[in-house]
Every structure is written in structure tokens, then in C-alpha cells.
Amino acid sequence: MIMTEQDFKDKIDQAYKEANEVKEPSSEYQIQRGRSHTISSYAEDLFALYIAEMLENSELNFWVDLAFRVKLDSWKKAKAFNPDLGIIHKGELTHYFDIKMNLGFQRNLTQYLVNKNQFVEKIRGQNGYYLNNKKEECQIQFSPEIVYQLVILFGWNVSRKQMAQNLKLAGELPFVEAYVLFQVPQGMKHPEVSVEEFARLHQKSKDLFPA
């Protein structure tokens, strides 16, 4: 059965609940966790499955946390970047997703998004390579249409004003897209699925494929 947006959120919520559990419990010894397990890797895998089911294209290759390398004439050496999810279609990297659980890593995204926009502008239409699971070098082209898609799952740990500023800037940059998938409605306490943000994510992700 295809994962719905609510299914996606429910799975993330469940992962949060289980994050502070010891993976190898013992009835004989008192083993407990202080800090919770990180769930970002699980969220990346789950997002990859969600997007794959949404796009419904068996010709696509979905790579989670794979290093891609590109060398431009103006650079002294190749630069590597690791999309949380990269999609390859017929030898071309068409999608560059980063998935953030929240904005704990950086609340004000101004310089972060500007840097990503500049980087994507430079690699569009360029050639690069990556190493597959067999450590074989695979040549690839970066789509002339590729953009940086920042997927923020929860926006609750930053003020509404700051989040609005971040999203406004993302909307003004030509090679950046940003989405907040689970938002707390005005007057409510708990995040809910944002139908509008998922719809934007779907449309842009589909539009990035060549006609």
C-alpha cells in the first residue's frame, strides 16, 4: 500500500517515541539511555521511499547520502556534496534533496541558502562522478534544471517570523526550494500535515524531469 502523507508523519512520530529506547535491552542488568538515538538516517530512508512511491518510475535510481563529485575549471580540485536523497534518471542527477528534522542546525538560513543557490548554479549542466556500492566510478551529469530542495519536517523550534523569513528568501532564490511538511496551525499545539507544502513538493519534484 502506498504511503500517505499522514503515514509518513505517523512513522516519524513513532520513531521519535522509540528513540530513547535501548536497542539491546536486558532483564538482568539496568541499561538505560540518556540521549536519544538520532532518527535522521531513518527519516532519509523513509523520505526516499515516500518520494519513490509518489513518482512511480521504475527507471529512477534513488541514492540516500551518496557523495557526488564535480570539478570545474575554476576550482583547484573536485568538490564533493552529499544529498540526503539524490535521484538519478538515465545518467543524470535530476534531484538534490536535503532533509532536516527541524532547524536546530541553523535557525537563520540566509547565508546557508545563498551558498546553496550559488553552488547549484555552478554545477547545473556540468559533469561529475560518484562511487557506487562496489566502489566503481560512475560518470554522471548534473541536470541543467536541478535545484536544491530543502525539506524541513518540523518547523516548531524556530519562531514563525524567522521561518517566514527563511521561506521568503528560498522563494526569491532561483535555484532553491524549501518546504515545511509538518506545521503547527495557528492556535494549535501539535504539528499537522501541511497539504499545501506536500502539494508544492510533489509538483516541483515532477517538474524537474525532462519533458
Secondary structure, DSSP 8 states (H G I E B T S, - for coil): ----HHHHHHHHHHHHHHTTS-SS--SSS----SS----HHHHHHHHHHHHHHHH--TTEEEEES--EEE--TTSSS-EEE--SEEEEETTEEEEEEEEESSSTT-S--HHHHHHHHHHHHHHTT-EEEEE-TT--EEEEEE-TT--EEEEEEE-TTS-HHHHHHHHHHHHHSTTEEEEEEEE--TT-SS-EE-HHHHHHHHHHHHHTS--
